[in-house]
Amino acid sequence: MTILATEGLTKRFPRVTALDRLTVTAETGVTGLVGANGAGKSTLIKILLGLLAPTEGRATVLGLDPASQALDIRRVVGYMPEHDCLPPDMSATEFTVHMAQMSGLPRSAARERAADTLRHVGLYEERYRPIGGYSTGMRQRVKLAQALVHDPRLLFLDEPTNGLDPQGRDDMLGLIRRIGGEFGISVVVTSHLLGELERVCDHVIVIDGGRLLRSSAIGEFTQATQSIIVEVEEGADRLAARLTEAGRRVTPHGRTLAVEVETGSPAAFDLVRDAVCDLDLNLVRLEQGRHRIEDVFREEAAHV
């Protein structure tokens, strides 16, 4: 099922074109919307929610037109904004109940849903504390809870890991995986951190300067390359020399080496393993090389 579609979507501001004739579709599942800051990601979401009018083109969300059915869209869509928008003097429970009622739930149902949702996002024990005393990670969870509380069919999450430390990012990505997998809610998540989207998404849409660069299943971005990646704690230069002597083309990246191999060649793995052992090195990682989302930007830059 198509959860969103755009056709020639353009948004011009006085000094910048945020979206430039964008035509793209996304199906059910977890879709990543990736691009640098200023690429047009937040503008696209605001248009899809009916919060901004496009300059040209059209869009649909779950078959609904944001230009004329914005309220209907917001009843079945949850939105976690990028910016901090939480009232510091309210508790997570009070705020989440209020947002549930704003989405049309009666108060008793809103309170029940708020308790369940805050438990899902890991804030049940802290739900009565004022939000002003929350950490950044807890505040991000409150924003996620208010987007989930009315049981939407689709979630828009705008930079949900902003400001989080590595553990907080891991926790947030785990929640997104659960929402898409266990809850069966489709998710569109924006990020400028490419590695994050590779971990949680089924499909990725890459935009730059408001233009579509690529829209593909995640497997097409991360398909195997004709290289293996080897990382050692120390001695990468000695390992590179040994593998070069053995006739392998080696590209160093700090402690990591990319070793060119024939597709499906187990002998190359054996060669690297034996060289590591012979040189008495500490092996950290040995794996099949794969394309990454960031390669799309490199390819685009090479054509400019």
C-alpha positions in Angstrom: 0.0 0.0 0.0 1.2 3.5 -0.8 1.5 5.6 2.3 2.6 8.8 0.5 3.1 10.1 -3.0 4.3 13.4 -4.5 4.2 14.6 -8.1 6.2 17.6 -9.2 6.1 18.9 -5.6 7.8 22.3 -5.3 8.1 24.7 -2.5 9.8 28.1 -3.0 10.6 30.6 -0.3 11.7 34.2 -1.0 15.4 33.2 -1.0 15.5 29.5 -1.5 13.8 26.6 -3.2 13.2 24.0 -0.5 11.6 21.3 -2.8 12.3 21.2 -6.5 9.8 19.2 -8.6 10.0 16.2 -6.2 8.2 13.1 -7.5 8.4 10.0 -5.2 6.3 7.3 -3.5 6.7 5.3 -0.4 5.0 2.0 0.6 4.1 0.5 4.0 7.0 -0.2 6.4 9.8 2.0 7.7 11.0 4.5 5.2 14.1 6.7 5.7 14.2 10.2 4.4 17.8 11.2 4.2 19.6 14.4 3.3 21.8 17.0 4.7 20.4 19.8 6.9 18.5 22.1 4.5 17.8 19.3 2.0 14.1 19.8 2.3 13.1 17.0 4.6 11.2 19.0 7.2 9.5 21.1 4.5 8.3 17.9 2.8 6.8 16.6 6.0 5.0 19.9 6.8 3.5 19.9 3.3 2.3 16.2 3.8 0.7 17.2 7.1 -1.1 20.2 5.5 0.9 22.7 7.6 2.5 24.3 4.5 1.0 24.8 1.1 3.2 23.8 -1.9 4.1 26.3 -4.6 3.4 23.7 -7.3 2.6 20.1 -7.6 0.5 17.7 -5.5 0.8 15.1 -2.8 -1.2 12.5 -1.1 -0.9 10.8 2.4 -2.7 7.5 2.8 -4.8 8.5 -0.2 -5.8 11.9 1.3 -5.0 15.3 -0.1 -3.1 17.6 2.4 -4.4 20.7 0.7 -8.1 19.8 1.4 -8.1 17.0 4.0 -5.4 18.1 6.5 -7.6 17.4 9.5 -8.4 13.9 8.3 -4.7 13.2 7.8 -3.8 14.3 11.3 -6.4 11.9 12.8 -4.5 9.0 11.3 -1.0 10.3 11.3 1.4 11.0 14.2 4.0 13.7 14.0 7.2 14.0 16.1 8.7 17.4 15.3 12.4 18.1 15.2 12.3 21.2 17.5 11.7 21.2 21.2 8.0 21.9 21.7 7.2 20.5 25.2 5.6 22.5 28.1 8.1 22.4 31.0 5.4 22.7 33.7 3.3 19.7 32.6 4.0 16.0 33.3 4.4 13.5 30.5 1.0 12.0 31.4 -0.8 15.3 31.3 0.7 16.3 28.0 0.2 13.0 26.3 -3.4 12.8 27.6 -4.0 16.3 26.2 -2.6 15.4 22.8 -4.7 12.2 22.7 -7.8 14.3 23.4 -6.8 16.8 20.6 -6.8 13.8 18.3 -10.4 13.0 19.2 -10.1 10.4 22.0 -12.5 10.7 25.0 -10.7 11.6 28.3 -11.0 8.1 29.8 -9.6 6.4 26.7 -7.0 9.1 26.4 -5.7 8.4 29.9 -5.6 4.7 29.3 -3.8 5.1 25.9 -1.3 7.6 27.5 -0.4 5.1 30.2 0.1 2.3 27.7 2.1 4.5 25.3 4.4 5.9 28.0 5.1 2.4 29.1 6.0 1.4 25.5 8.5 4.3 25.2 10.1 3.6 28.6 8.7 6.5 30.6 6.1 4.8 32.8 8.0 5.3 36.1 8.7 8.9 35.3 5.3 9.8 33.8 4.2 12.2 36.6 7.3 14.3 36.8 7.3 17.8 35.2 8.8 17.6 31.7 11.1 20.6 32.5 13.2 18.2 34.7 13.6 15.6 31.9 16.9 14.8 30.1 17.1 15.2 26.4 16.5 11.5 25.8 13.4 11.6 28.0 12.0 14.6 26.2 12.5 12.9 22.9 10.5 9.9 24.2 7.7 12.2 25.3 7.6 13.6 21.8 7.4 10.1 20.4 4.6 9.1 22.9 2.4 12.0 21.9 2.8 11.0 18.2 1.8 7.4 19.0 -0.9 7.9 21.6 -3.9 8.0 19.2 -2.8 4.8 17.5 -2.0 6.3 14.1 -1.5 4.4 10.8 1.5 6.4 9.9 4.2 8.2 11.9 6.4 11.1 10.7 9.5 11.3 12.9 11.7 14.3 12.2 15.3 13.8 13.3 14.2 11.7 16.4 17.8 11.1 17.5 18.8 14.8 17.6 20.9 15.7 20.7 21.1 12.1 22.0 24.3 10.3 23.1 25.2 7.0 21.4 23.2 4.9 23.9 20.2 7.2 23.6 20.4 6.9 19.8 20.5 3.1 20.0 17.4 3.1 22.3 15.5 5.4 20.0 16.3 3.3 17.0 15.2 0.2 18.9 11.8 1.9 19.6 11.4 2.8 15.9 12.1 -0.8 14.9 9.5 -2.0 17.4 6.9 0.5 16.1 7.4 -0.7 12.5 7.7 -4.4 13.4 5.6 -5.2 16.4 3.0 -2.5 16.2 2.6 -2.6 12.4 2.6 1.2 12.1 4.3 2.6 9.0 7.1 5.1 9.8 8.8 7.9 7.8 11.9 8.9 9.7 14.2 11.7 8.7 17.9 11.9 9.5 21.2 13.4 8.3 23.0 10.5 10.0 23.2 7.9 7.2 24.2 4.9 9.3 21.2 5.2 11.5 18.8 4.7 8.6 20.6 1.7 7.4 19.9 0.0 10.7 16.1 0.5 10.8 14.7 1.2 7.4 13.1 -1.0 4.7 13.3 1.7 2.1 15.3 4.9 1.8 14.5 8.1 -0.1 17.6 10.4 -0.6 17.1 14.1 -1.4 19.5 16.9 -1.8 18.7 20.5 -2.4 15.0 19.6 -2.6 15.7 17.1 -5.5 15.3 13.4 -5.5 18.7 11.6 -5.8 17.5 8.0 -5.3 14.6 6.0 -3.9 15.4 2.3 -3.3 14.9 -0.6 -0.9 17.6 -0.7 1.7 19.0 -3.9 0.3 19.9 -2.1 -3.0 21.9 0.4 -1.1 23.8 -2.2 1.0 24.4 -4.9 -1.6 27.7 -6.7 -1.4 30.7 -5.1 -3.1 33.8 -6.8 -4.5 35.8 -6.2 -1.4 36.2 -7.4 2.2 36.7 -5.1 5.1 39.4 -6.0 7.7 40.2 -4.0 10.9 43.0 -4.6 13.3 43.9 -2.8 16.5 47.5 -2.0 15.3 49.7 -2.9 12.3 47.3 -2.1 9.5 50.3 -0.9 7.4 52.1 -4.2 7.8 49.0 -6.2 7.0 48.4 -4.0 3.9 52.0 -4.7 2.7 51.6 -8.5 3.3 48.3 -8.6 1.3 49.8 -6.5 -1.5 52.7 -8.9 -1.8 50.1 -11.7 -2.1 48.7 -9.9 -5.2 45.7 -8.2 -3.5 44.7 -4.5 -4.1 44.4 -2.9 -0.7 42.9 0.5 0.1 43.7 1.7 3.7 41.3 3.8 5.8 43.1 4.2 9.1 42.9 0.9 11.0 40.5 -0.4 8.4 41.6 -2.0 5.0 39.4 -2.6 2.0 40.8 -5.7 0.2 39.6 -6.2 -3.4 38.4 -9.8 -4.0 36.5 -11.8 -6.5 32.8 -12.2 -5.9 32.1 -15.1 -3.5 35.7 -16.0 -3.0 36.3 -17.7 0.4 40.0 -18.0 -0.3 40.4 -14.2 0.2 39.0 -14.5 3.7 41.5 -17.3 4.4 44.3 -15.2 3.0 43.5 -12.3 5.3 43.0 -14.6 8.3 46.3 -16.3 7.8 48.2 -13.0 7.3 46.7 -11.6 10.5 47.9 -14.7 12.4 51.3 -14.7 10.8 51.8 -11.0 11.8 50.4 -11.6 15.3 47.8 -8.8 15.0 44.6 -8.4 16.9 41.7 -8.8 14.6 38.7 -6.5 15.3 36.5 -7.0 12.2 36.5 -9.1 9.0 33.4 -8.8 6.9 32.0 -8.6 3.3 32.2 -5.0 2.0 28.8 -3.4 1.3 27.7 -0.2 -0.4 26.4 2.5 2.0 23.8 5.2 1.6 26.6 7.8 1.7 27.9 6.4 -1.6 24.9 8.0 -3.3 26.2 11.5 -2.3 29.7 10.6 -3.5 28.4 9.5 -6.8 26.3 12.6 -7.2 29.3 14.8 -6.4 31.4 13.0 -8.9 28.9 13.9 -11.6 28.8 17.6 -10.8 
